[in-house]
Amino acid sequence: MLAAGASFALMSVFVKLAAGQFSSHELVFWRSLLGLAFIYVFLRLPVAGRAEGGLASAHLAMHLRRGVVGFVALATFFYAITRLPMSVAITLNYTSPLFLALVMPWWLGERPRPLQYLAVALGFLGVALLLRPWQGAGDLKAGLAGLFSGFMAALAYVHVRQLGKLGEPEWRTVFWFAAVSSLGAGLFAGLSGWHAPSLANAWLLAAMGLFATFGQLAMTRAYRRGDTVVVASLAYSTVVFGSLLDGLIWNEDLPFIAWLGIALTVAAGVWAVVLNKKEPT
């Protein structure tokens, strides 16, 4: 999971580097298109049983819903990365466990426990310290977009869990997510203005897609083989790696109150993961 965390942080670096030449929708398009290419290559490999059933699914409507939710989560996250310090954008995106702490109990027909409310309250106190809307600190619109990406990521996780319980293979879920994201991002990018890649900047897109794909693979393997609580907690290593890279590359120097907000949000997110794990399923 540490490899996944480092990969996602590096993906964010290349998103930010490419932001001066491509819109956030174009970046989502290229990131998703590479995912489609990877799945295509995967399906061509002679691995018995891996691609049984092909791309057709009896649950196509749910795949499409998951694709739309995932596309919105990715688009708003990329928008936040291009306009906020990387450590801030990543932290906001990783509020998804806080939303899950509220969504999952209701989804299972139960009431959230008081400790879950407390974890969520602490997490959003951290978000408030990070964005500091009362001071007019930073880009509030981008901050809200980053927070919304965390909410949509939580909904995407719920859909992925449902698809898993229905017996849908992970590669099929990833394929339809990438297909919907490519289509949606391509449509929005076409409406807002398209910038063709050149030899000078195509490597940024390739690196972004490469680290995104490797991170996805490493994360999937970690969740398959590791303890859910440990793996989900180590996912926050992306925030640590992102903060280090932010300082090294862009010399971002956040005030103490912002670092306190990041620490609170991460701690509350890990606590929410532990509490969600304790919920009966």
C-alpha positions as CSV (number, residue, x, y, z in Angstrom):
1,M,0.0,0.0,0.0
2,L,3.0,2.3,0.5
3,A,3.9,1.7,-3.1
4,A,0.3,2.7,-4.1
5,G,0.5,5.8,-1.9
6,A,3.8,6.9,-3.5
7,S,2.4,6.2,-7.0
8,F,-0.8,8.3,-6.4
9,A,1.3,11.1,-5.1
10,L,3.6,11.0,-8.1
11,M,0.5,10.9,-10.4
12,S,-0.7,14.1,-8.6
13,V,2.7,15.7,-9.3
14,F,2.3,15.1,-13.1
15,V,-1.3,16.3,-13.0
16,K,-0.1,19.5,-11.5
17,L,2.8,19.8,-13.9
18,A,0.6,19.3,-16.9
19,A,-2.1,21.6,-15.7
20,G,-0.5,24.6,-17.4
21,Q,-1.0,23.0,-20.8
22,F,-4.2,20.9,-20.4
23,S,-7.5,21.5,-18.7
24,S,-8.5,19.2,-15.8
25,H,-11.1,17.4,-18.1
26,E,-8.3,16.7,-20.6
27,L,-6.2,15.3,-17.9
28,V,-9.0,13.0,-16.7
29,F,-9.5,11.9,-20.4
30,W,-5.9,10.9,-20.9
31,R,-5.7,9.2,-17.5
32,S,-8.8,7.2,-18.2
33,L,-7.8,6.4,-21.8
34,L,-4.6,4.8,-20.6
35,G,-6.7,2.7,-18.2
36,L,-8.8,1.5,-21.1
37,A,-5.6,0.6,-23.0
38,F,-4.3,-1.4,-20.0
39,I,-7.5,-3.3,-19.7
40,Y,-7.4,-4.1,-23.4
41,V,-3.9,-5.5,-23.1
42,F,-4.9,-7.4,-20.0
43,L,-7.8,-9.0,-21.9
44,R,-5.5,-10.1,-24.7
45,L,-3.2,-12.0,-22.3
46,P,-3.7,-15.8,-22.3
47,V,-4.5,-16.0,-18.6
48,A,-7.1,-18.7,-18.0
49,G,-10.2,-17.6,-16.2
50,R,-9.2,-13.9,-15.8
51,A,-11.4,-12.6,-18.5
52,E,-14.2,-15.1,-18.3
53,G,-17.5,-13.6,-19.5
54,G,-15.8,-10.7,-21.4
55,L,-17.0,-7.1,-20.9
56,A,-20.8,-7.9,-21.1
57,S,-22.5,-7.8,-17.7
58,A,-26.0,-8.4,-16.4
59,H,-25.4,-5.4,-14.1
60,L,-24.4,-2.9,-16.7
61,A,-26.7,-0.2,-15.2
62,M,-24.8,-0.4,-11.9
63,H,-21.5,-0.3,-13.8
64,L,-22.6,2.9,-15.5
65,R,-23.7,4.5,-12.3
66,R,-20.4,3.6,-10.7
67,G,-18.7,5.0,-13.8
68,V,-20.5,8.4,-13.5
69,V,-19.9,8.7,-9.8
70,G,-16.2,7.8,-10.2
71,F,-15.8,10.2,-13.1
72,V,-17.2,13.1,-11.1
73,A,-14.9,12.1,-8.2
74,L,-11.9,12.1,-10.5
75,A,-12.8,15.3,-12.3
76,T,-13.3,17.3,-9.1
77,F,-10.1,15.9,-7.6
78,F,-8.1,16.8,-10.6
79,Y,-9.7,20.3,-10.6
80,A,-8.6,20.7,-7.0
81,I,-5.1,19.5,-7.7
82,T,-4.6,22.1,-10.4
83,R,-5.6,25.0,-8.2
84,L,-4.6,24.1,-4.6
85,P,-1.4,23.0,-2.9
86,M,-1.1,19.3,-3.6
87,S,-1.1,18.3,0.1
88,V,-4.4,20.2,0.6
89,A,-6.1,18.7,-2.5
90,I,-5.1,15.1,-1.6
91,T,-6.2,15.5,2.0
92,L,-9.6,16.8,0.9
93,N,-10.0,13.8,-1.5
94,Y,-9.1,11.4,1.3
95,T,-12.2,12.6,3.3
96,S,-14.1,9.7,1.8
97,P,-13.8,7.5,4.9
98,L,-15.6,10.3,6.8
99,F,-18.5,10.2,4.4
100,L,-18.5,6.4,4.5
101,A,-18.8,6.5,8.3
102,L,-22.1,8.2,7.7
103,V,-23.3,6.5,4.5
104,M,-22.5,2.8,5.2
105,P,-24.5,2.4,8.4
106,W,-27.6,3.8,6.7
107,W,-26.9,1.7,3.7
108,L,-26.9,-1.4,5.9
109,G,-30.1,-0.3,7.6
110,E,-28.4,0.8,10.9
111,R,-27.9,4.0,12.7
112,P,-24.4,5.5,13.0
113,R,-22.8,5.1,16.4
114,P,-22.0,8.2,18.5
115,L,-18.2,7.6,17.9
116,Q,-18.8,7.7,14.2
117,Y,-20.4,11.1,14.5
118,L,-17.4,12.2,16.6
119,A,-14.9,11.0,14.0
120,V,-16.8,12.8,11.3
121,A,-17.0,16.0,13.4
122,L,-13.3,16.0,14.1
123,G,-12.5,15.3,10.4
124,F,-14.6,18.2,9.2
125,L,-13.1,20.4,11.9
126,G,-9.8,19.6,10.2
127,V,-11.2,20.5,6.8
128,A,-12.4,23.8,8.2
129,L,-8.9,24.5,9.6
130,L,-7.4,23.5,6.2
131,L,-9.6,25.7,4.1
132,R,-10.2,28.6,6.6
133,P,-13.1,30.2,4.7
134,W,-13.4,32.9,7.4
135,Q,-10.0,34.1,6.4
136,G,-10.6,33.9,2.6
137,A,-7.6,31.5,2.5
138,G,-6.9,30.0,-0.9
139,D,-9.4,29.1,-3.6
140,L,-12.6,28.2,-1.7
141,K,-14.2,26.9,-4.9
142,A,-11.4,24.5,-5.5
143,G,-11.5,23.5,-1.9
144,L,-15.2,22.6,-2.1
145,A,-14.5,20.7,-5.3
146,G,-11.8,18.7,-3.5
147,L,-14.2,18.0,-0.6
148,F,-16.9,16.9,-3.1
149,S,-14.4,14.5,-4.7
150,G,-14.1,12.8,-1.3
151,F,-17.9,12.5,-1.1
152,M,-18.2,11.1,-4.6
153,A,-15.3,8.7,-3.9
154,A,-17.2,7.3,-1.0
155,L,-20.3,6.7,-3.2
156,A,-18.0,5.0,-5.7
157,Y,-16.7,2.7,-3.0
158,V,-20.2,1.7,-2.1
159,H,-20.9,0.8,-5.7
160,V,-17.7,-1.1,-6.0
161,R,-18.6,-3.1,-2.9
162,Q,-22.0,-3.9,-4.4
163,L,-20.6,-5.0,-7.7
164,G,-18.1,-7.2,-5.8
165,K,-20.9,-8.9,-3.9
166,L,-22.7,-9.5,-7.2
167,G,-19.6,-11.4,-8.5
168,E,-18.4,-8.8,-10.9
169,P,-14.6,-9.1,-11.6
170,E,-12.5,-6.0,-10.7
171,W,-11.1,-5.6,-14.2
172,R,-14.6,-5.3,-15.6
173,T,-15.5,-2.6,-13.0
174,V,-12.3,-0.7,-13.8
175,F,-13.0,-1.0,-17.6
176,W,-16.5,0.5,-17.4
177,F,-15.2,3.2,-15.0
178,A,-12.5,4.1,-17.5
179,A,-14.9,4.0,-20.4
180,V,-17.4,6.3,-18.8
181,S,-14.7,8.7,-17.6
182,S,-13.1,8.8,-21.0
183,L,-16.4,9.6,-22.7
184,G,-17.5,12.2,-20.1
185,A,-14.1,13.9,-19.9
186,G,-13.7,13.9,-23.7
187,L,-17.2,15.5,-24.0
188,F,-16.4,18.3,-21.5
189,A,-12.9,18.8,-22.9
190,G,-14.3,19.2,-26.4
191,L,-16.8,21.8,-25.3
192,S,-14.3,23.8,-23.4
193,G,-11.5,23.6,-25.9
194,W,-9.1,20.8,-26.9
195,H,-5.3,21.0,-26.7
196,A,-3.5,18.4,-28.7
197,P,-0.4,16.8,-27.0
198,S,3.0,17.5,-28.4
199,L,6.3,15.7,-28.1
200,A,7.3,18.2,-25.5
201,N,4.4,17.4,-23.1
202,A,3.2,14.0,-24.0
203,W,5.6,12.5,-21.5
204,L,3.7,14.3,-18.7
205,L,0.5,12.5,-19.7
206,A,2.3,9.2,-20.1
207,A,3.9,9.5,-16.6
208,M,0.5,10.5,-15.1
209,G,-1.2,7.5,-16.6
210,L,1.6,5.1,-15.7
211,F,1.7,6.1,-12.0
212,A,-2.1,6.1,-11.8
213,T,-2.2,2.5,-13.3
214,F,0.6,1.2,-11.1
215,G,-1.1,2.8,-8.0
216,Q,-4.4,1.2,-8.9
217,L,-2.7,-2.2,-9.3
218,A,-0.7,-1.9,-6.0
219,M,-3.8,-0.8,-4.1
220,T,-5.9,-3.7,-5.5
221,R,-3.2,-6.2,-4.5
222,A,-2.9,-4.6,-1.0
223,Y,-6.7,-4.8,-0.3
224,R,-6.7,-8.4,-1.6
225,R,-3.8,-9.6,0.6
226,G,-3.7,-7.3,3.6
227,D,-5.9,-6.4,6.6
228,T,-8.5,-3.9,5.5
229,V,-7.9,-1.5,8.5
230,V,-4.1,-1.5,8.0
231,V,-4.3,-1.1,4.3
232,A,-6.9,1.7,4.4
233,S,-4.9,3.5,7.1
234,L,-1.7,3.2,5.0
235,A,-3.6,4.7,2.1
236,Y,-3.1,8.0,3.9
237,S,0.6,7.7,3.1
238,T,-0.4,9.5,-0.1
239,V,-1.0,12.6,2.0
240,V,2.5,12.3,3.5
241,F,4.2,11.6,0.1
242,G,2.2,14.4,-1.5
243,S,3.2,16.9,1.2
244,L,6.9,16.0,0.8
245,L,6.8,16.4,-2.9
246,D,4.8,19.6,-2.6
247,G,7.6,21.1,-0.5
248,L,10.4,19.8,-2.7
249,I,9.0,20.8,-6.0
250,W,6.9,23.9,-5.4
251,N,8.3,25.0,-2.0
252,E,4.8,25.1,-0.6
253,D,4.9,26.4,3.0
254,L,1.5,26.0,4.7
255,P,0.7,27.7,8.0
256,F,0.7,25.7,11.2
257,I,-3.1,25.8,11.3
258,A,-3.3,24.1,7.9
259,W,-1.0,21.4,9.0
260,L,-3.1,20.9,12.1
261,G,-6.1,20.6,9.8
262,I,-4.4,18.0,7.7
263,A,-3.4,16.0,10.8
264,L,-6.9,16.1,12.2
265,T,-8.5,15.1,8.9
266,V,-6.1,12.2,8.5
267,A,-6.5,11.0,12.1
268,A,-10.3,11.2,11.9
269,G,-10.2,9.3,8.6
270,V,-8.2,6.5,10.0
271,W,-10.5,6.4,13.1
272,A,-13.5,6.2,10.7
273,V,-11.9,3.3,8.9
274,V,-11.5,1.4,12.2
275,L,-15.1,2.2,13.2
276,N,-16.4,1.1,9.8
277,K,-14.5,-2.2,10.1
278,K,-16.2,-2.9,13.4
279,E,-19.6,-2.5,11.8
280,P,-21.4,-5.8,11.3
281,T,-21.8,-6.8,7.7
